[in-house]
Amino acid sequence: MFLFYDLIYIILAIFYLPYFFLRLSRDRNYGEGFFMRLGVLPEEKLAGLSAKKIIWLHAVSVGEVIGAQGLIRDLLKGYPDYRLIVSTVTRTGNQIARKMAGGDYSVIYFPFDLSWIVRKIIDRINPVLFLAFETEIWPNFISYLFKKGIPLALVNGRISVGSFKGYNRVRFILRHILGKFDLFCMQSALDAQRIIALGASKEKVKITGNMKFDIQAADCEPQTIGLNLNPDEQLFVAGSTHPGEEEIILDVFRTVKQKFPNLRLLIAPRHPERTPQIEKLVSKYGFDTIRISQLSTQDHLPGLRHGAQSTMHNETVFILDTIGQLKAIYSLATVVFVGGSLIPHGGQNPIEPAILAKPILFGPHLSNFKEVTDVLLDRQAAILVASGRELEKNLLRLLADSSERTEIGIRARQSVEITRGATRRCVNLIKEIFDKKGIIS
């Protein structure tokens, strides 16, 4: 079976190579971690691995890394004699994980799923337990863990509509892989039904809830980001935006600003590398721009517009071009729009602004976070807008009514608080199951 999966992976890699080199030509840092993904771990990553038993947690990208923080805290606290390793696939996820680790755990890149690579790195790390956060299924990696008798669990598992359709096409392969897992901690009953339909053993599937609800208010405390807003200015934050949404947001902002001239806009693209194209787009709408990174390096004074310096003023649009500061930005917002939802992407996570008691707006495309958004909408703790026109209408209303903003924000925070507990339930299941195997004590 290893040879079969290797062949599939190599074929996919051949098609991916042109894209990889194109991205590398535009961004030299794009290849960061490449050798680590080939199984070559730096010495500082290897230091101390043989002295302790290893728990390996895999979180693909930024959202998973942030969502796993409660689980990481519980593992570090509950099992101090064990060493925790966190792996990611994306560079941004790796940066966030390293920033959050603070030396408490090691952070690496997840290896390419080729049999000779996964054997090398699994043998070197030799974990006693592997946890995959959300839905990460790598056939060679999972098969070799199983062959070595290393228990593995899927935690905070979810399967979107799109993923379910894709997985269903290869269910005959997937059923074999899912059979190697010891535990599935799924976010909802629907996620549980889908993983069972794909081949997971019903006895191994548990519904534990969404760990991202367990985010703590302390995780969202403001950092020192000086936007130099005047006391009478309001801030509209458009977070985790995708292509096609910035135009809608800028059009709405330009109209709303006529009635609220002291309104400021901050755009936080889901992928910060899109900052240059967003700057050009903002310029077409007649506004100056300043990157958040420039505020810390230029004493909060100058703004830049296509390389030319100008004084930052009321018409300047902020662009978040850094990693790991969106929570701090949300804490400064008057109103928040959560992106990926006005275009058919599936939405982004609204829990961070919710725990900060911010009034939240999002579009109708919410399949990626349906459970979260359903809770918020059912409790009137967020507002769904189907179009730019509705976004404009509701933004005007919220800016004009501070009491409504406060009420919606309070309901949002309460909605998150009453839905907590997934992390604790999952950790208890892990302990219960793996205690029987004598893995964790």
N, C-alpha and C positions, 0 to 999 in steps of 0.2 A: 504493500500500500504506500510506503514511503516513496518509492520510485514513481508511482502514479501521481501523487501530490507534487513531487518535485517537477515533473514534466509540465503539469498545469501551471505551476508557479513560474517556471522559466518562460513559458509561452507568454504569460501575462506580462512578465518583466520585459520581454523583448518589445512588446507594444508600448510599454511605459517609458522606455529609455529615451526616445526623442523628446517627450515632455519633460523628463528629468533634466536633460542637458539644456533645453530651452530655458527652464526656470533657473538653472545654475548660471547660465550666461547673464541673466538679469539680476540675480541675487547670489553672490558668492557664498553667503551663509546658508543657502538652501540645502547644501550637502552636509550640514553639520550632523555629526553622529553616524555618518555613513559607515565608517570602519567599525564602530561599535555594533552596528546592525549586521555586520559581517562576522560578529562574534569576537572581535578584538576589544577586550576591556582594558582601559587604562589601569595602571598600577594602583592609583588612588581609589579606584572603584573596587579593587580586589582586596584592599587592606582590611584585615579583620574578618573576612568572610569565613575563614576556616575555624575561627574561635567560637562562633555562635551558630545556632540553628537559624535558618533563613525562612522568612515568610515573604513571598513574592506577590506583590499586587500590581496588576497591569491596568492602567488607565490611559486610553488612547490620546486624548487631546485636552484642551483647556477645561471644557465643561466637565469632563469626567474627573480630572484632577481636583477641581474645586469641589465637586460633589462628593468625592471620596475623603475629604478632610476629616469628617466626623469618624469614619471608619478607621482612618489612619491614627487619629488620636486615641481611639479605644484600643487598638492593637498595641500601640506603644505603651499605653498605661497598663493594659491587662497582661502583657507578656514582655516585661522589661528584659528578660534573659534571652530574648530572641532578637535577631537583626532583621529589620524591614528593608526590602528593596522595592522601589516603585519604578516601573518602566512606562514609557510613552512611545507613541509613534511620531507625533508631530513635534516640530521644533518649539512652537509656542507652548505646547503642553509641557515640554521638558523644561523650558525656562521657568514657567510658573511652579512646577514641582520642585525645582532646585531652590527657588526663592522661598517657598513655604517650608522646605525641609529644615533649613537652619542647622544642618549637621545631625539632626535626629534620625535621619534615614538616608540611604543611598539612592541616587536617581540615575537610571541608565536608559538607553534606547532599546526598544524591543527588537529582537533579531529578525532578519528575514526568514520566512518560513520554508527554508530549505533544510533537508534532513541533516546534512553534515554540519550546518551552522547551529541548528537548535541542539543537536547532540553535544556539540562542543561547549556551548554556553550553559546548558542545563547541568552537564556534568561538572562544570567549573563552579557554578553557584550552588548546585545541589540543594534546592529548597525542600523544606518538609511540608510545605503547603503552597498552592498556587491559587490566587483569587483573580478572576477576570471581572472588571467593573463594566457593567452594562453588557452589550452583546459583542464579544470578541471571540471569534471562532477561527483558530489557525490549526488546520488538520495535522501537519507534521509535529508542531509543538505539543499539541494536546496528546497526540498518539505516543510521543516519546515520554511525556510525563506519566502516562498510564502504564507504559511498558516498565518504567522504573518504580512503579508503585507509589507515585507521589499523588496524594489526594488533590483534587481541584474542584473549585466551586465557581459558579457564575453568580455575582452579587449585583443587586440593584438592576436586575435584568429587565430589558424592555425590547420589544420587537415592533417597530413601526409598520404601518400598512405596506409601505414600499418594500421594506426589508423582508416582510413575510412573503410577499409575492416573489421576490428574488430567491429567497431560501427555499421556497416551495418547489422551484424548478430543479433544485439539486437535493431534494429531500432524501433520495436513495443514498446519497453520500453523507448527508448531514445526520441522518439517523444513526449511522455507525459512529460518528464523532461524538454526538450528544450522549451516547451510551457510556462514554468514558468518564463523564462528570459524576461527582458524588453528591452534588447539591445544586439546586437552582433557586436562588432567592429573587423572585420576580416582583416587579413594582405593582402590578394590578392583576385582577382576575383574567382580563383579556390577554395580557402578556403571558400569563400562565397557560391559558388555553392554546395560544399560538405555539409556545415552545413544546407543549405536549403533542400538538398536531404535527410538529416537525420531527418528532421522534424521541423526545425526552421521556424518561420513565415518570409516570404520574406520582409514584411514591417519593420521588426525589424533588418534586417541585413544590415550593412553598411561596405563599403570597406574603411579602413582608412590608410592602409600601415603598415609597420613593425616598431614598436617603437625602436627596437634595432639599427636602423639606426640613432636614435636621440642621441646616445652616444656622449658625448662631449670630446674634446681633453683633457680637464682638468681632466676628469675621468681616463685618461690613463697616467697621468704624472708620471715620474719615482719616485719610492720610494728609500730609501737608501738600496740598495742591492749590496754589494760589491763583485763582482765576481773575483776581482783582475786580470782582463785581461790586458795583455800587449798592448801597442799602436798598435802593428803590428798584433794582433790576431783578427780573425773574429769569430763571434758566430752564430751557426746554432741552432735555437730553434725549437724543435718538440713539439708542444703544443696540449694538450687534446688527447693524444695517447691512443689507446685501445690494448688489447691483440692481437698479430699477427702483429702489426705494428712496435713495437720496434725492432724486428729482422730485418725487412727490413731497418729501419733507421740506425741501427748499421752496417749492411752490407754495406750500401751506405757510411756512414761516414768513415768506415775503408778504403774503396777504394779511396774516394775523398781526404782523409787526406794524401795520398801518393803524391798528386800533390799540396796540400795546407797544409803543415805540421803545420802551425799556426792556423788551424781551430779548434775551440772548439765546443763541443756539449752539449746542455742542453735538457734533456727529461722532459716534464711536463705531467705525466699521468693524464688522465681524473679523475681517482680515486686515490688519493694519498696513500691510504692504500695498493696499489700494489707496493709501493716502494721497499720492501725487495726482491720480485721476480725479479724486474727490475735490482736491484743491482747484483743479481746472474747472470742474463742474460748478463749484461755489462761485468762482470768478465770473462765469457766464451769467449768474443770477445777480451780479453787481455787488457782491460782498467781498471783503478781504478775508484772509484766513490766517490762523496761527495754530501751529502744532503744540500740543501739550508739552512735548519734549523741549520746545523752545522757551516755555515759561520758566523752567528750572535753570536753563543755561543762559538766559538773557535777562535775568532779573525782573521778569514779568512785564517788561515794557514794550519791546518792539514786536510788531507783527510782520509776517512775510507774505508777499503776494508774488508768486513766480520768481522768487529770488531777490526781489527788491524790498528794502526795509521801509516800513511805514509805522506810524504810531498806532498801537492797538486802541480801538474805539468801539463805540456802540454798534457799529456795523460789521465788526469782526466776528467771524464764525470760528469757534474752536473745533479742532479735529484731534481726537485721541489717537495718537500714533504709537503708543507704548503698550506693553503687555503688563497685566496685573493691576491696573488702576481703575478699571471700570466700576468696581464697587465703591471706591472713593468718589468717583464722579457722580454716581447715583445718589450718594449721600448729600450732594450739593444741589440736586435738582429740585425744581418746583413741580414739574410734570415730567413723566418718563414715557417714551414710546419704546416698546421692545420690538426689534426688527425681525427680519426673516418671516414676517407674517402678512405683509401686504403683497408679497409675491409668492408663488407656489413653492416655497422652500420647506415649510413645516414649522416655522417659528423658532425662537430662541427662549432660553430659560428666564421667566419673570420672577423667580423666587428672590433674587438679591434685592431688587427694588421693593418687593413686597415686605420683606423683613425690615426694611428701612422705613416702612409706613409711607411710601410714596404713591400718589395716584398714578395708575398705570393704564396706558392705552396700547392695544395691539390689534393687528389685522385678523382676517378670517382664516388664514392658513396656519393651523395650530396642531397638526397631526403629531409633531415630534414631542409636544408637551401637553397632550390632550388632558391627561389626568390633572395636571397642575392648573391649567387654564380653566378647566371645568369647575374646579373648586373655587377659584377666584370669581368666576362669573356667577356661579350659583349663590355666592354670598355677597353679590354686588360689590366686590372688592376690586374690580377692574372694569374697563369699558372696551367693548369690541367695536372696531370701526371697519366698515366694509370697503371704504374708499378714501381717497384724499379729501373729498368733500366732507365726509363724516369726521375725519381726523381734524379738519379745520374747525368744524362746528363744535366738537367736544373740547378741543383745546381752548377755544375762545371762552366757553362756559367755565372751564376749570380755572383759567387764569383770572376770571372775574369773580370767582366765588371761593374764598379761602376756606370757609367752613366746609364746603363740599369736598375740597381737596383733603382736608384733615380727616373727615369722616371716611372717605374711601381708603385713605392710607391706613387708618386704624383697622378697618375691616380686613385689609390686605395682610397686615402683620398678624392679626388674630387667626386668619385662615391658615397661615403657615404654622403658627404655634400649635394649633389644635390637631394638626396632621402629622406631627413629629412622631418619632419612635422607630422608624424603619431600621436605623443603624443598630440600635439596641437589639431588636428582634433578630436581625441577621447575625450579629455577633453571638447571640445566645445559641442560634442554630448551628453555627460553625463549631462552637465549643461542644455542644451536645453530640454532634456527629463525630467530630474528630477526637474527642476524648475517648470514644470507644476504640479508636485505632491506636491510642497511645501516642498521638502525634503532638498534641498540645496539652500541657498540664500546668 
